[in-house]
Amino acid sequence: AMLVDTVTAGNRFGARQATEHLLSLGHRRILHLTWPGRTTIRRRQDGYVDAFLAAGLPAPQDMVVEAASFEPEEGQKAIAALLAKDPTLKGATAIFCAADNLALGCLKALHNAGIKVPDDVSVMGCDDIMPAEFSEPPLSTVQLPSARLGAAALSLMEQRVVASDTLRPAHRLELGCKLVLRG
């Protein structure tokens, strides 16, 4: 049950936006590189599936690749392992990564295999961490409103105090994300 007010980034919607962008570029075989993370990370996988369903396309089967963790080297290992098994990457023309960290590792694995980004395969991240703009090529990603979470939480607490209503239901505030398109 939801007992307390919560503020969160719109992980599911952000991931859907990213995947919809890739679909709008004509990609249909899109890998999703993720890791067994917290609920927020599973929400990103949900958003990835949402985008296909919203476009009237079948949900991708067997296109989710799990890295051991979100560290760049684990992302690199996961993609390298897939390439060793299947040099076509299951026919993928794009990869949506559940985190920029994974995407950075993914870029490295593709580079080592002589696969050009974005010419051969498009790569999209999620988080907009600093190094994303310094990667080669600069990484397109979903920007989460992390700088705004604190202020939003304070304002929710303030509203609760002002309302002084013991029966006030818990509020869940979800902040929107925006696509940052780079190289």
C-alpha contacts under 8 A as a table, 3 or more apart, distances in Angstrom:
res1	aa1	res2	aa2	distance
2	M	5	D	7.85
2	M	170	A	6.35
3	L	169	P	7.78
3	L	170	A	5.69
4	V	170	A	5.20
4	V	171	H	7.25
5	D	156	L	7.25
5	D	157	M	7.87
5	D	170	A	4.89
5	D	171	H	4.72
5	D	172	R	5.65
5	D	173	L	7.89
6	T	153	A	7.23
6	T	170	A	7.90
6	T	171	H	6.48
6	T	172	R	4.82
6	T	173	L	6.19
7	V	149	L	6.53
7	V	152	A	6.94
7	V	153	A	5.90
7	V	172	R	5.88
7	V	173	L	4.70
7	V	174	E	5.85
7	V	175	L	7.54
8	T	149	L	7.00
8	T	172	R	7.73
8	T	173	L	6.31
8	T	174	E	4.94
8	T	175	L	6.29
9	A	144	L	6.21
9	A	145	P	6.43
9	A	146	S	7.31
9	A	149	L	7.69
9	A	174	E	5.35
9	A	175	L	4.81
9	A	176	G	6.35
9	A	177	C	7.04
10	G	13	F	5.40
10	G	14	G	5.90
10	G	144	L	7.74
10	G	174	E	5.39
10	G	175	L	5.52
10	G	176	G	5.32
10	G	177	C	6.25
11	N	14	G	5.13
11	N	15	A	6.11
11	N	40	T	6.24
11	N	41	I	7.58
11	N	43	R	5.87
11	N	44	R	5.45
11	N	47	G	7.56
11	N	144	L	7.90
11	N	177	C	7.74
12	R	15	A	5.31
12	R	16	R	6.20
12	R	40	T	7.92
12	R	43	R	4.73
12	R	44	R	4.78
12	R	45	Q	7.41
12	R	46	D	6.13
12	R	47	G	4.32
12	R	48	Y	7.74
13	F	16	R	4.94
13	F	17	Q	6.12
13	F	44	R	7.81
13	F	47	G	5.81
13	F	176	G	7.67
13	F	177	C	7.54
14	G	17	Q	5.06
14	G	18	A	6.32
14	G	44	R	7.47
14	G	47	G	7.24
14	G	142	V	6.19
14	G	144	L	7.81
14	G	176	G	7.32
14	G	177	C	5.33
14	G	178	K	6.91
14	G	179	L	7.73
15	A	18	A	5.10
15	A	19	T	6.19
15	A	44	R	5.06
15	A	45	Q	7.28
15	A	46	D	7.97
15	A	47	G	4.87
15	A	48	Y	5.58
15	A	98	A	7.81
15	A	126	C	7.40
15	A	142	V	7.34
16	R	19	T	5.13
16	R	20	E	5.90
16	R	44	R	7.58
16	R	46	D	7.97
16	R	47	G	4.21
16	R	48	Y	5.07
16	R	49	V	7.53
16	R	50	D	6.14
16	R	51	A	5.03
17	Q	20	E	5.04
17	Q	21	H	6.12
17	Q	47	G	7.94
17	Q	51	A	7.40
17	Q	179	L	7.22
18	A	21	H	5.16
18	A	22	L	6.52
18	A	48	Y	7.89
18	A	96	F	7.48
18	A	124	M	7.15
18	A	141	T	7.32
18	A	142	V	6.55
18	A	179	L	6.74
19	T	22	L	5.08
19	T	23	L	6.17
19	T	47	G	7.86
19	T	48	Y	5.66
19	T	51	A	5.97
19	T	52	F	7.91
19	T	96	F	6.86
20	E	23	L	4.91
20	E	24	S	5.99
20	E	51	A	5.43
20	E	52	F	7.60
21	H	24	S	5.01
21	H	25	L	6.48
22	L	25	L	5.18
22	L	26	G	6.83
22	L	27	H	5.71
22	L	30	I	7.97
22	L	94	A	7.21
23	L	26	G	5.15
23	L	27	H	4.85
23	L	28	R	6.18
23	L	52	F	7.99
24	S	27	H	7.18
27	H	30	I	6.64
27	H	93	T	6.24
27	H	94	A	6.55
28	R	92	A	7.86
28	R	93	T	7.57
29	R	60	P	7.80
29	R	63	M	7.93
29	R	90	K	7.91
29	R	91	G	6.32
29	R	92	A	4.54
29	R	93	T	5.90
29	R	94	A	6.77
30	I	60	P	7.89
30	I	63	M	6.97
30	I	92	A	5.30
30	I	93	T	6.27
30	I	94	A	4.81
30	I	95	I	5.40
30	I	96	F	6.88
31	L	63	M	4.89
31	L	64	V	5.89
31	L	65	V	7.10
31	L	92	A	6.01
31	L	94	A	6.32
31	L	95	I	4.61
31	L	96	F	6.17
32	H	45	Q	7.52
32	H	48	Y	7.63
32	H	63	M	6.20
32	H	64	V	4.72
32	H	65	V	6.02
32	H	95	I	5.78
32	H	96	F	4.93
32	H	97	C	5.75
32	H	98	A	7.27
33	L	64	V	6.05
33	L	65	V	4.81
33	L	66	E	5.94
33	L	67	A	7.08
33	L	75	G	7.52
33	L	95	I	6.91
33	L	96	F	6.28
33	L	97	C	4.65
33	L	98	A	6.15
33	L	102	L	7.34
34	T	41	I	7.61
34	T	45	Q	7.81
34	T	64	V	7.26
34	T	65	V	6.22
34	T	66	E	5.02
34	T	67	A	6.06
34	T	70	F	7.55
34	T	97	C	6.11
34	T	98	A	5.05
34	T	99	A	7.48
34	T	102	L	7.56
35	W	41	I	7.70
35	W	65	V	7.96
35	W	66	E	4.84
35	W	67	A	4.90
35	W	68	A	5.96
35	W	69	S	5.39
35	W	70	F	6.25
35	W	98	A	7.78
36	P	41	I	7.74
36	P	42	R	7.97
36	P	66	E	7.01
36	P	67	A	7.72
36	P	68	A	7.24
36	P	69	S	7.06
37	G	40	T	7.59
37	G	41	I	5.48
37	G	42	R	7.03
37	G	69	S	7.61
38	R	41	I	5.48
38	R	42	R	6.75
39	T	42	R	5.04
39	T	43	R	6.21
40	T	43	R	5.02
40	T	44	R	6.61
41	I	44	R	5.14
41	I	45	Q	6.77
41	I	98	A	6.72
42	R	45	Q	5.08
42	R	46	D	6.35
43	R	46	D	4.91
43	R	47	G	6.21
44	R	47	G	5.02
44	R	48	Y	6.28
44	R	98	A	6.40
45	Q	48	Y	5.00
45	Q	49	V	6.43
45	Q	98	A	7.53
46	D	49	V	5.18
46	D	50	D	6.06
47	G	50	D	4.80
47	G	51	A	6.31
48	Y	51	A	5.53
48	Y	52	F	7.12
49	V	52	F	5.46
49	V	53	L	6.49
49	V	59	A	5.71
49	V	60	P	7.08
50	D	53	L	5.16
50	D	54	A	5.93
51	A	54	A	5.13
51	A	55	A	6.22
52	F	55	A	5.13
52	F	56	G	6.37
52	F	57	L	4.97
52	F	58	P	6.33
52	F	59	A	5.74
52	F	60	P	7.59
53	L	56	G	5.00
53	L	57	L	5.35
53	L	58	P	6.24
53	L	59	A	6.20
54	A	57	L	7.39
60	P	63	M	5.93
61	Q	64	V	7.78
63	M	90	K	7.48
65	V	78	A	7.19
65	V	79	I	7.97
66	E	78	A	6.96
67	A	70	F	7.02
67	A	74	E	5.61
67	A	75	G	5.59
67	A	77	K	7.53
67	A	78	A	5.29
68	A	74	E	5.99
68	A	75	G	7.98
68	A	78	A	7.93
69	S	74	E	6.07
69	S	75	G	7.71
70	F	74	E	6.62
70	F	75	G	6.81
70	F	99	A	6.99
70	F	101	N	6.19
70	F	102	L	5.61
71	E	74	E	5.33
71	E	75	G	6.56
71	E	101	N	5.92
71	E	102	L	6.23
71	E	105	G	7.78
72	P	75	G	5.09
72	P	76	Q	6.18
72	P	101	N	4.92
72	P	102	L	4.84
72	P	103	A	7.16
72	P	104	L	5.75
72	P	105	G	4.15
72	P	106	C	7.50
73	E	76	Q	4.86
73	E	77	K	6.07
73	E	102	L	7.77
73	E	105	G	5.43
74	E	77	K	4.95
74	E	78	A	6.11
74	E	102	L	7.22
74	E	105	G	7.01
75	G	78	A	5.21
75	G	79	I	6.34
75	G	101	N	7.67
75	G	102	L	4.54
75	G	103	A	6.89
75	G	104	L	7.64
75	G	105	G	4.76
75	G	106	C	5.45
76	Q	79	I	5.42
76	Q	80	A	6.01
76	Q	102	L	7.32
76	Q	104	L	7.83
76	Q	105	G	4.07
76	Q	106	C	4.85
76	Q	107	L	7.57
76	Q	108	K	6.31
76	Q	109	A	5.02
77	K	80	A	5.04
77	K	81	A	5.93
77	K	105	G	7.78
77	K	109	A	7.41
78	A	81	A	5.18
78	A	82	L	6.28
79	I	82	L	5.04
79	I	83	L	6.09
79	I	106	C	6.10
79	I	109	A	6.22
79	I	110	L	7.67
80	A	83	L	5.03
80	A	84	A	6.17
80	A	109	A	5.58
80	A	110	L	7.72
81	A	84	A	5.11
81	A	85	K	6.45
82	L	85	K	5.14
82	L	86	D	5.77
82	L	87	P	7.41
82	L	89	L	6.45
83	L	86	D	4.88
83	L	87	P	4.44
83	L	88	T	7.01
83	L	89	L	5.89
84	A	87	P	6.18
86	D	89	L	5.49
86	D	90	K	6.50
87	P	90	K	7.88
88	T	91	G	5.04
88	T	92	A	7.00
89	L	92	A	5.46
92	A	95	I	7.15
92	A	121	V	7.44
93	T	120	D	6.82
93	T	121	V	4.75
93	T	122	S	6.39
94	A	121	V	5.06
94	A	122	S	4.39
94	A	123	V	5.74
94	A	124	M	7.87
95	I	121	V	7.32
95	I	122	S	6.19
95	I	123	V	4.86
95	I	124	M	6.27
96	F	103	A	7.99
96	F	123	V	6.00
96	F	124	M	4.81
96	F	125	G	6.12
97	C	100	D	6.78
97	C	102	L	6.16
97	C	103	A	5.50
97	C	123	V	7.42
97	C	124	M	6.01
97	C	125	G	4.89
97	C	126	C	6.51
98	A	102	L	7.13
98	A	103	A	7.98
98	A	125	G	6.40
98	A	126	C	5.59
99	A	102	L	5.36
99	A	103	A	6.40
99	A	125	G	5.44
99	A	126	C	4.53
99	A	127	D	5.93
100	D	103	A	4.76
100	D	104	L	6.13
100	D	124	M	7.98
100	D	125	G	4.50
100	D	126	C	5.22
100	D	127	D	5.95
100	D	128	D	6.53
100	D	129	I	6.59
100	D	132	A	6.57
100	D	139	L	7.99
100	D	141	T	7.18
101	N	104	L	5.27
101	N	105	G	6.68
101	N	125	G	7.96
102	L	105	G	5.20
102	L	106	C	6.06
102	L	125	G	7.70
103	A	106	C	4.75
103	A	107	L	6.05
103	A	123	V	7.01
103	A	124	M	7.00
103	A	125	G	5.51
103	A	139	L	7.98
104	L	107	L	5.17
104	L	108	K	6.45
104	L	132	A	7.49
104	L	135	S	7.12
105	G	108	K	5.10
105	G	109	A	6.33
106	C	109	A	5.17
106	C	110	L	6.22
107	L	110	L	5.20
107	L	111	H	6.02
107	L	117	V	7.56
107	L	123	V	7.56
107	L	136	E	7.91
108	K	111	H	5.02
108	K	112	N	6.10
109	A	112	N	5.13
109	A	113	A	6.28
110	L	113	A	5.07
110	L	114	G	6.30
110	L	115	I	5.00
110	L	116	K	7.02
110	L	117	V	7.76
111	H	114	G	5.08
111	H	115	I	5.54
111	H	116	K	6.50
111	H	117	V	7.93
112	N	115	I	7.52
115	I	120	D	6.16
115	I	121	V	7.29
116	K	119	D	5.41
116	K	120	D	5.12
116	K	121	V	6.61
117	V	120	D	5.79
117	V	121	V	5.28
117	V	122	S	5.75
117	V	123	V	7.04
117	V	137	P	6.97
118	P	121	V	5.16
118	P	122	S	4.54
118	P	123	V	6.99
118	P	137	P	7.87
118	P	183	G	7.37
119	D	122	S	7.23
123	V	139	L	7.25
123	V	140	S	7.28
124	M	139	L	6.56
124	M	140	S	5.20
124	M	141	T	5.34
125	G	128	D	7.44
125	G	139	L	6.75
125	G	140	S	6.14
125	G	141	T	4.26
125	G	142	V	6.50
126	C	141	T	4.87
126	C	142	V	4.55
126	C	143	Q	6.72
126	C	144	L	7.80
127	D	141	T	6.68
127	D	142	V	5.64
127	D	143	Q	5.24
127	D	144	L	5.46
128	D	132	A	6.25
128	D	141	T	5.79
128	D	142	V	6.11
128	D	143	Q	4.90
128	D	144	L	6.98
128	D	180	V	7.87
129	I	132	A	5.83
130	M	133	E	6.44
130	M	134	F	7.65
131	P	134	F	5.05
131	P	135	S	6.22
132	A	135	S	5.42
132	A	138	P	6.17
132	A	139	L	5.15
132	A	140	S	7.68
132	A	141	T	7.88
133	E	138	P	4.82
133	E	139	L	5.93
133	E	182	R	7.61
134	F	137	P	7.83
134	F	138	P	5.73
134	F	139	L	7.89
135	S	138	P	4.75
135	S	139	L	6.26
136	E	139	L	7.46
137	P	183	G	5.38
138	P	182	R	5.64
138	P	183	G	4.85
139	L	181	L	7.59
139	L	182	R	5.75
139	L	183	G	5.98
140	S	179	L	7.61
140	S	180	V	5.62
140	S	181	L	4.50
140	S	182	R	4.71
140	S	183	G	6.45
141	T	179	L	6.02
141	T	180	V	5.33
141	T	181	L	6.55
141	T	182	R	7.98
142	V	177	C	6.47
142	V	178	K	5.66
142	V	179	L	4.57
142	V	180	V	5.91
143	Q	177	C	5.57
143	Q	178	K	5.22
143	Q	179	L	6.04
143	Q	180	V	6.45
144	L	176	G	7.46
144	L	177	C	5.01
144	L	178	K	7.03
145	P	148	R	5.46
145	P	149	L	6.68
145	P	175	L	6.70
145	P	176	G	7.04
145	P	177	C	6.21
146	S	149	L	5.36
147	A	150	G	7.00
148	R	151	A	5.59
148	R	152	A	6.27
149	L	152	A	5.21
149	L	153	A	6.16
149	L	175	L	7.79
150	G	153	A	5.14
150	G	154	L	6.26
151	A	154	L	5.14
151	A	155	S	6.25
152	A	155	S	5.16
152	A	156	L	6.33
153	A	156	L	5.13
153	A	157	M	6.33
154	L	157	M	5.11
154	L	158	E	6.13
155	S	158	E	4.95
155	S	159	Q	6.19
156	L	159	Q	5.13
156	L	160	R	6.30
156	L	171	H	7.93
157	M	160	R	5.09
157	M	161	V	6.32
158	E	161	V	5.19
158	E	162	V	6.13
159	Q	162	V	5.12
159	Q	163	A	5.95
160	R	163	A	5.21
160	R	164	S	6.17
160	R	165	D	7.41
160	R	168	R	7.80
161	V	164	S	5.13
165	D	168	R	5.36
